[in-house]
Amino acid sequence: MNKFFVNGSALTPSSNKLKGVVSRKDVALTAIATVALSGSPAFADGTQSVGTLSTGWAQQLTNISKVVLDVCTVGGVIVAGSGLLELKRSQDPNNQGRDNPKSAGTKILSGGGLAAIAAVVNLGIGTIFNGGGGGGSVSQGTVVMGAS
């Protein structure tokens, strides 16, 4: 059996004596330092600046937001489709109370809301950042954060 020694007492993998040796604060600080030091190239070479890094981060956030909006749209269509199927099953004569129209309507409305998130976000960003009065086009996957 493997034994480890902390402060002179033997620890086995099943013992509970490791509690309090490493705090959550230490783990959090180590994680933050690891991300901060490993994620970006060194500034010593002189080719990277804060502006260059922020431009790269803005592009990454734009790509992530496109993926999130696409996932919301696809998920909304799937949820609404399952709601329509449940609505059909609730009207079948051999239903026996398994499916009801109320939960089907909830799924249809929730799916529609999820699918509409992309259109609302794109129209809002087009209105705020392009200076238009609501005349922006509604399209999928065109989120650009910080564009001027």
C-alpha positions in Angstrom: 0.0 0.0 0.0 1.3 3.5 -0.8 2.0 5.7 2.1 2.7 9.4 2.1 4.1 11.4 5.0 2.8 14.8 6.0 4.1 16.4 9.2 5.5 13.1 10.3 2.3 11.1 10.1 1.6 8.4 7.6 -1.2 9.0 5.1 -2.9 6.3 3.1 -5.0 6.9 0.0 -8.1 6.3 2.1 -7.2 8.5 5.0 -8.8 11.8 5.6 -5.7 13.6 6.9 -5.2 15.7 3.8 -8.0 18.0 4.6 -6.7 21.5 5.4 -3.3 20.9 3.8 -4.3 22.7 0.6 -7.0 25.4 0.8 -9.4 26.4 -1.9 -7.8 29.8 -2.1 -4.4 28.2 -2.9 -6.0 26.1 -5.7 -7.8 29.2 -7.1 -4.6 31.3 -7.1 -2.6 28.5 -8.7 -5.3 28.2 -11.4 -5.4 31.9 -12.1 -1.6 32.1 -12.3 -1.4 29.1 -14.6 -3.9 30.6 -17.0 -2.3 34.1 -16.9 1.2 32.8 -17.5 0.5 30.1 -20.1 -2.2 31.7 -22.2 -0.4 34.6 -23.8 3.0 35.0 -25.5 5.8 36.9 -23.7 5.9 40.6 -23.9 9.7 40.5 -23.9 10.0 40.1 -27.7 8.3 43.5 -28.3 5.9 42.3 -30.9 2.9 41.9 -28.6 1.1 44.8 -27.0 -2.1 45.0 -25.0 -3.9 46.4 -28.0 -2.9 43.4 -30.2 -3.9 41.0 -27.5 -7.3 42.7 -26.9 -8.0 42.5 -30.6 -7.3 38.8 -30.6 -9.5 38.3 -27.5 -12.3 40.3 -29.2 -12.1 38.0 -32.2 -12.2 34.9 -30.0 -15.2 36.2 -28.1 -16.9 37.0 -31.4 -16.4 33.4 -32.6 -17.6 32.0 -29.3 -20.7 34.1 -29.4 -21.5 32.9 -32.9 -21.2 29.3 -31.7 -23.5 30.0 -28.7 -26.1 31.6 -30.9 -26.0 28.7 -33.4 -26.4 26.2 -30.5 -29.3 28.2 -29.2 -31.0 28.2 -32.6 -30.5 24.5 -33.2 -31.5 23.6 -29.7 -34.6 25.8 -30.0 -35.7 24.1 -33.2 -35.2 20.6 -31.6 -37.2 21.6 -28.5 -40.0 23.1 -30.5 -40.0 20.0 -32.7 -40.3 17.7 -29.7 -43.1 19.9 -28.5 -45.0 19.5 -31.8 -44.5 15.7 -31.6 -45.8 15.7 -28.0 -48.8 17.7 -29.0 -49.6 15.2 -31.7 -49.2 12.3 -29.3 -51.4 14.0 -26.7 -54.3 14.0 -29.2 -53.9 10.3 -30.1 -56.7 8.1 -28.8 -54.3 5.6 -27.2 -52.4 8.3 -25.2 -53.5 7.1 -21.7 -52.5 10.4 -20.1 -48.7 10.1 -20.8 -48.5 13.3 -22.9 -50.5 16.4 -22.3 -51.1 19.6 -24.4 -49.9 21.9 -21.6 -46.3 20.5 -21.6 -46.3 20.4 -25.4 -47.2 24.1 -25.5 -44.5 24.8 -23.0 -41.9 23.1 -25.2 -43.1 24.8 -28.3 -42.9 28.3 -26.7 -39.5 27.5 -25.0 -38.1 26.3 -28.3 -39.4 29.3 -30.1 -37.7 31.6 -27.5 -34.4 29.8 -27.9 -34.5 30.0 -31.6 -35.4 33.7 -31.5 -32.4 34.6 -29.3 -30.0 34.9 -32.3 -32.4 37.2 -34.2 -32.9 39.4 -31.2 -29.2 39.6 -30.4 -28.2 40.4 -34.0 -30.9 43.0 -34.4 -29.9 44.6 -31.1 -26.2 44.7 -31.9 -27.0 46.1 -35.4 -29.1 48.9 -33.8 -26.7 49.8 -31.1 -23.3 49.6 -32.9 -24.3 50.6 -36.4 -26.3 53.7 -35.4 -29.4 52.6 -37.2 -32.9 53.0 -35.9 -33.9 49.4 -36.0 -33.4 49.0 -39.7 -30.8 46.2 -39.4 -31.3 42.9 -41.1 -32.0 39.8 -39.1 -29.4 37.1 -40.0 -27.9 34.1 -38.2 -24.3 34.1 -37.0 -23.2 37.7 -37.6 -22.4 38.9 -34.1 -19.4 41.4 -34.1 -18.5 42.8 -30.7 -16.8 46.1 -30.5 -17.1 47.0 -34.2 -17.1 50.6 -35.0 
